[in-house]
Amino acid sequence: MDDLKVKAYKSILFQALLDIRQLSGAIVWDEQPQPEEGVQQSITTNVVQHAQEIFHISNAYHNLADALIDDLVHFNEENFWNQVDHLSNTFASFKHYKLLYKQYNDEAKMID
């Protein structure tokens, strides 16, 4: 796989790690309101949603991280993008991965 594509994949992997960090930080560090009637259910729902997002990002990107060790020689791009599509369709806030990849790849081609 060419160097530009490898760099583009590295950039979206980095973004995925930033997203995981932000989501997990919201679980760990956000101030939680005082337990009142109905509030605990809201907190639990929010934590579960963040945990699901973290799982799906990790699930999609762990194979990419592994494949980058060997410069994507045996990387299954179709499977990866299918997982990213699932992530984007399940959580609207994660539609940026394909855009970021395309943007980075296009900018890198312009520089060459």
N, CA, C and O of each residue as an XYZ file, in Angstrom:
448
protein
N       0.849     -1.170      0.000
C       0.000      0.000      0.000
C       0.896      1.235      0.000
O       1.937      1.255      0.657
N       0.487      2.257     -0.736
C       1.365      3.420     -0.859
C       1.430      4.222      0.449
O       0.544      4.136      1.298
N       2.495      4.993      0.577
C       2.771      5.744      1.809
C       1.675      6.743      2.154
O       1.383      6.950      3.332
N       1.067      7.361      1.160
C       0.014      8.348      1.417
C      -1.199      7.697      2.077
O      -1.803      8.255      2.993
N      -1.537      6.522      1.596
C      -2.669      5.797      2.171
C      -2.359      5.377      3.607
O      -3.217      5.474      4.485
N      -1.138      4.913      3.845
C      -0.735      4.516      5.191
C      -0.833      5.716      6.130
O      -1.335      5.580      7.246
N      -0.367      6.882      5.702
C      -0.439      8.089      6.534
C      -1.888      8.493      6.793
O      -2.225      8.928      7.895
N      -2.740      8.351      5.786
C      -4.156      8.676      5.960
C      -4.798      7.749      6.992
O      -5.571      8.198      7.838
N      -4.480      6.468      6.921
C      -5.015      5.515      7.904
C      -4.480      5.821      9.305
O      -5.217      5.709     10.284
N      -3.226      6.199      9.405
C      -2.668      6.569     10.715
C      -3.401      7.767     11.291
O      -3.645      7.821     12.496
N      -3.753      8.724     10.450
C      -4.441      9.914     10.940
C      -5.831      9.588     11.479
O      -6.249     10.150     12.490
N      -6.553      8.678     10.807
C      -7.885      8.355     11.334
C      -7.800      7.454     12.559
O      -8.685      7.487     13.413
N      -6.747      6.653     12.653
C      -6.544      5.875     13.879
C      -6.310      6.819     15.047
O      -6.865      6.622     16.128
N      -5.498      7.836     14.835
C      -5.250      8.829     15.883
C      -6.559      9.512     16.285
O      -6.808      9.715     17.474
N      -7.393      9.866     15.313
C      -8.676     10.494     15.623
C      -9.563      9.549     16.422
O     -10.255      9.979     17.345
N      -9.548      8.275     16.076
C     -10.347      7.297     16.827
C      -9.891      7.237     18.280
O     -10.718      7.160     19.188
N      -8.584      7.272     18.502
C      -8.071      7.262     19.881
C      -8.481      8.525     20.628
O      -8.808      8.465     21.814
N      -8.467      9.661     19.948
C      -8.938     10.901     20.582
C     -10.424     10.798     20.942
O     -10.842     11.257     22.005
N     -11.209     10.200     20.061
C     -12.643     10.038     20.342
C     -12.869      9.123     21.539
O     -13.721      9.402     22.383
N     -12.111      8.033     21.615
C     -12.219      7.124     22.764
C     -11.835      7.860     24.037
O     -12.500      7.727     25.064
N     -10.770      8.630     23.967
C     -10.326      9.406     25.143
C     -11.414     10.374     25.603
O     -11.688     10.478     26.799
N     -12.028     11.077     24.668
C     -13.075     12.036     25.008
C     -14.288     11.341     25.625
O     -14.834     11.809     26.624
N     -14.709     10.228     25.030
C     -15.871      9.500     25.543
C     -15.612      8.917     26.928
O     -16.458      9.013     27.817
N     -14.444      8.316     27.105
C     -14.142      7.726     28.408
C     -13.947      8.812     29.458
O     -14.295      8.623     30.623
N     -13.393      9.942     29.048
C     -13.252     11.062     29.980
C     -14.606     11.567     30.445
O     -14.763     11.958     31.602
N     -15.582     11.560     29.551
C     -16.930     11.986     29.932
C     -17.517     11.058     30.989
O     -18.286     11.490     31.847
N     -17.152      9.789     30.922
C     -17.635      8.833     31.923
C     -16.911      9.044     33.250
O     -17.539      9.079     34.308
N     -15.607      9.182     33.187
C     -14.786      9.209     34.391
C     -14.773     10.564     35.082
O     -14.887     10.633     36.306
N     -14.636     11.637     34.321
C     -14.357     12.937     34.931
C     -15.515     13.910     34.987
O     -15.462     14.859     35.770
N     -16.549     13.724     34.202
C     -17.661     14.677     34.234
C     -18.309     14.698     35.601
O     -18.449     13.670     36.264
N     -18.700     15.896     36.006
C     -19.410     16.015     37.280
C     -20.781     15.374     37.139
O     -21.524     15.652     36.198
N     -21.089     14.539     38.064
C     -22.384     13.873     38.059
C     -23.337     14.647     38.970
O     -22.964     15.039     40.075
N     -24.561     14.863     38.507
C     -25.528     15.564     39.359
C     -25.882     14.731     40.587
O     -25.693     13.515     40.603
N     -26.388     15.392     41.594
C     -26.806     14.698     42.794
C     -27.942     13.734     42.453
O     -28.852     14.070     41.694
N     -27.872     12.538     43.023
C     -28.935     11.566     42.741
C     -30.300     12.088     43.166
O     -30.547     12.330     44.347
N     -31.154     12.254     42.216
C     -32.533     12.640     42.462
C     -33.397     11.691     41.659
O     -32.897     10.924     40.836
N     -34.652     11.743     41.894
C     -35.549     10.849     41.183
C     -35.433     11.084     39.675
O     -35.584     12.215     39.215
N     -35.174     10.055     38.922
C     -35.068     10.154     37.472
C     -33.676     10.485     36.966
O     -33.342     10.154     35.828
N     -32.865     11.125     37.777
C     -31.528     11.528     37.336
C     -30.619     10.320     37.200
O     -29.838     10.252     36.251
N     -30.695      9.368     38.114
C     -29.835      8.184     38.065
C     -30.040      7.414     36.770
O     -29.075      6.922     36.184
N     -31.279      7.304     36.319
C     -31.558      6.608     35.057
C     -30.892      7.339     33.897
O     -30.341      6.702     32.999
N     -30.936      8.659     33.907
C     -30.314      9.457     32.857
C     -28.799      9.262     32.837
O     -28.201      9.130     31.769
N     -28.182      9.245     34.016
C     -26.737      9.030     34.131
C     -26.375      7.660     33.588
O     -25.428      7.523     32.813
N     -27.132      6.641     33.996
C     -26.874      5.270     33.556
C     -26.997      5.153     32.038
O     -26.160      4.517     31.398
N     -28.021      5.754     31.461
C     -28.225      5.717     30.018
C     -27.051      6.367     29.298
O     -26.570      5.836     28.297
N     -26.586      7.504     29.794
C     -25.470      8.218     29.190
C     -24.187      7.384     29.244
O     -23.454      7.312     28.257
N     -23.916      6.765     30.374
C     -22.722      5.933     30.529
C     -22.785      4.739     29.588
O     -21.785      4.396     28.957
N     -23.931      4.111     29.488
C     -24.094      2.955     28.602
C     -23.873      3.378     27.147
O     -23.206      2.669     26.394
N     -24.419      4.512     26.750
C     -24.234      4.976     25.376
C     -22.756      5.249     25.095
O     -22.243      4.853     24.048
N     -22.067      5.922     26.021
C     -20.632      6.175     25.831
C     -19.854      4.859     25.755
O     -18.946      4.722     24.934
N     -20.200      3.908     26.594
C     -19.513      2.612     26.583
C     -19.737      1.894     25.251
O     -18.814      1.275     24.721
N     -20.938      1.971     24.713
C     -21.220      1.344     23.418
C     -20.406      2.012     22.310
O     -19.862      1.334     21.438
N     -20.325      3.336     22.346
C     -19.540      4.053     21.343
C     -18.070      3.656     21.439
O     -17.424      3.407     20.421
N     -17.544      3.597     22.655
C     -16.153      3.200     22.862
C     -15.918      1.797     22.312
O     -14.921      1.558     21.630
N     -16.816      0.882     22.600
C     -16.680     -0.490     22.092
C     -16.632     -0.510     20.574
O     -15.748     -1.140     19.993
N     -17.573      0.173     19.921
C     -17.649      0.116     18.462
C     -16.448      0.788     17.796
O     -15.974      0.313     16.764
N     -15.956      1.875     18.365
C     -14.744      2.496     17.821
C     -13.577      1.533     17.973
O     -12.834      1.295     17.021
N     -13.417      0.981     19.167
C     -12.313      0.044     19.421
C     -12.399     -1.166     18.508
O     -11.384     -1.627     17.984
N     -13.593     -1.676     18.317
C     -13.795     -2.847     17.470
C     -13.407     -2.554     16.026
O     -12.779     -3.388     15.373
N     -13.768     -1.398     15.532
C     -13.444     -1.045     14.149
C     -11.953     -0.780     13.960
O     -11.389     -1.120     12.920
N     -11.319     -0.180     14.953
C      -9.955      0.304     14.762
C      -8.850     -0.613     15.286
O      -7.681     -0.371     14.986
N      -9.164     -1.633     16.042
C      -8.077     -2.475     16.555
C      -7.379     -3.238     15.429
O      -6.167     -3.444     15.488
N      -8.117     -3.656     14.415
C      -7.483     -4.344     13.282
C      -6.625     -3.394     12.456
O      -5.600     -3.796     11.905
N      -7.041     -2.146     12.369
C      -6.238     -1.156     11.657
C      -4.902     -0.959     12.368
O      -3.854     -0.929     11.724
N      -4.936     -0.828     13.672
C      -3.696     -0.658     14.430
C      -2.763     -1.839     14.211
O      -1.559     -1.658     14.028
N      -3.310     -3.033     14.228
C      -2.513     -4.240     14.010
C      -1.932     -4.250     12.589
O      -0.761     -4.575     12.396
N      -2.744     -3.899     11.616
C      -2.291     -3.905     10.221
C      -1.227     -2.838      9.954
O      -0.354     -3.031      9.108
N      -1.296     -1.727     10.665
C      -0.304     -0.667     10.470
C       1.095     -1.099     10.886
O       2.083     -0.536     10.415
N       1.187     -2.083     11.755
C       2.505     -2.602     12.154
C       3.261     -3.094     10.920
O       4.479     -2.939     10.831
N       2.535     -3.686      9.968
C       3.148     -4.203      8.735
C       2.812     -3.325      7.523
O       2.744     -3.817      6.397
N       2.603     -2.029      7.760
C       2.286     -1.076      6.681
C       1.092     -1.510      5.839
O       1.072     -1.299      4.627
N       0.111     -2.108      6.476
C      -1.165     -2.478      5.856
C      -1.036     -3.538      4.758
O      -1.885     -3.611      3.869
N       0.007     -4.351      4.811
C       0.243     -5.358      3.780
C      -0.943     -6.320      3.650
O      -1.374     -6.612      2.535
N      -1.469     -6.809      4.755
C      -2.567     -7.786      4.722
C      -3.871     -7.180      5.250
O      -4.708     -7.892      5.804
N      -4.037     -5.904      5.085
C      -5.195     -5.189      5.617
C      -6.413     -5.391      4.729
O      -6.330     -5.255      3.508
N      -7.537     -5.713      5.343
C      -8.791     -5.895      4.620
C      -9.556     -4.567      4.645
O     -10.339     -4.308      5.559
N      -9.321     -3.739      3.639
C      -9.948     -2.413      3.597
C     -11.470     -2.490      3.546
O     -12.156     -1.712      4.210
N     -11.990     -3.412      2.773
C     -13.444     -3.522      2.640
C     -14.091     -3.815      3.999
O     -15.087     -3.190      4.363
N     -13.530     -4.754      4.735
C     -14.068     -5.086      6.050
C     -13.957     -3.885      7.001
O     -14.890     -3.589      7.747
N     -12.827     -3.211      6.967
C     -12.638     -2.043      7.831
C     -13.693     -0.980      7.540
O     -14.339     -0.482      8.462
N     -13.874     -0.630      6.267
C     -14.832      0.428      5.930
C     -16.274     -0.010      6.199
O     -17.127      0.831      6.482
N     -16.554     -1.301      6.114
C     -17.883     -1.789      6.507
C     -18.114     -1.544      8.000
O     -19.206     -1.146      8.405
N     -17.084     -1.782      8.816
C     -17.207     -1.522     10.248
C     -17.358     -0.025     10.525
O     -18.140      0.371     11.389
N     -16.618      0.798      9.798
C     -16.730      2.248      9.966
C     -18.123      2.718      9.539
O     -18.704      3.593     10.181
N     -18.659      2.145      8.464
C     -20.025      2.485      8.044
C     -21.031      2.121      9.125
O     -21.951      2.889      9.407
N     -20.857      0.953      9.727
C     -21.740      0.546     10.829
C     -21.640      1.551     11.981
O     -22.653      1.961     12.547
N     -20.439      1.933     12.311
C     -20.218      2.914     13.377
C     -20.919      4.227     13.036
O     -21.600      4.809     13.880
N     -20.751      4.688     11.808
C     -21.361      5.951     11.378
C     -22.882      5.874     11.362
O     -23.557      6.843     11.708
N     -23.420      4.731     10.966
C     -24.873      4.573     10.918
C     -25.485      4.414     12.304
O     -26.634      4.795     12.529
N     -24.716      3.853     13.230
C     -25.215      3.622     14.583
C     -25.105      4.880     15.438
O     -26.000      5.179     16.230
N     -24.013      5.609     15.278
C     -23.760      6.814     16.073
C     -23.485      7.968     15.120
O     -22.412      8.048     14.523
N     -24.452      8.853     14.981
C     -24.351      9.950     14.016
C     -23.115     10.822     14.224
O     -22.636     11.449     13.279
N     -22.600     10.868     15.437
C     -21.456     11.733     15.717
C     -20.142     11.193     15.159
O     -19.109     11.847     15.303
N     -20.153     10.021     14.527
C     -18.916      9.432     14.013
C     -18.910      9.294     12.498
O     -18.343      8.344     11.960
N     -19.534     10.231     11.816
C     -19.528     10.224     10.358
C     -18.258     10.871      9.817
O     -18.057     10.896      8.603
N     -17.407     11.387     10.678
C     -16.235     12.148     10.248
C     -15.047     11.289      9.826
O     -14.105     11.822      9.239
N     -15.048     10.000     10.093
C     -13.870      9.183      9.782
C     -13.588      9.111      8.282
O     -12.445      9.300      7.864
N     -14.598      8.845      7.475
C     -14.386      8.778      6.023
C     -13.981     10.144      5.478
O     -13.106     10.245      4.618
N     -14.616     11.177      5.981
C     -14.278     12.536      5.547
C     -12.832     12.875      5.869
O     -12.108     13.415      5.033
N     -12.421     12.555      7.080
C     -11.050     12.830      7.514
C     -10.058     12.045      6.661
O      -9.036     12.592      6.246
N     -10.341     10.787      6.397
C      -9.471      9.947      5.570
C      -9.335     10.543      4.170
O      -8.226     10.694      3.658
N     -10.462     10.879      3.558
C     -10.452     11.436      2.210
C      -9.719     12.770      2.190
O      -8.916     13.027      1.293
N      -9.991     13.608      3.166
C      -9.344     14.921      3.234
C      -7.825     14.772      3.369
O      -7.069     15.445      2.669
N      -7.387     13.903      4.257
C      -5.953     13.711      4.464
C      -5.308     13.142      3.203
O      -4.232     13.584      2.802
N      -5.953     12.178      2.588
C      -5.424     11.549      1.382
C      -5.336     12.568      0.242
O      -4.336     12.608     -0.475
N      -6.376     13.391      0.071
C      -6.377     14.413     -0.977
C      -5.296     15.463     -0.747
O      -4.608     15.865     -1.684
N      -5.147     15.908      0.502
C      -4.128     16.913      0.816
C      -2.732     16.354      0.593
O      -1.858     17.055      0.082
N      -2.512     15.107      0.969
C      -1.204     14.488      0.796
C      -0.859     14.359     -0.689
O       0.297     14.535     -1.073
N      -1.845     14.054     -1.517
C      -1.607     13.935     -2.958
C      -1.236     15.281     -3.559
O      -0.417     15.344     -4.476
N      -1.824     16.354     -3.057
C      -1.528     17.688     -3.550
C      -0.101     18.106     -3.234
O       0.520     18.844     -3.999
N       0.420     17.631     -2.104
C       1.771     17.975     -1.666
C       2.799     17.254     -2.518
O       3.853     17.807     -2.831
N       2.491     16.008     -2.895
C       3.445     15.216     -3.698
C       3.642     15.752     -5.079
O       4.412     15.187     -5.856
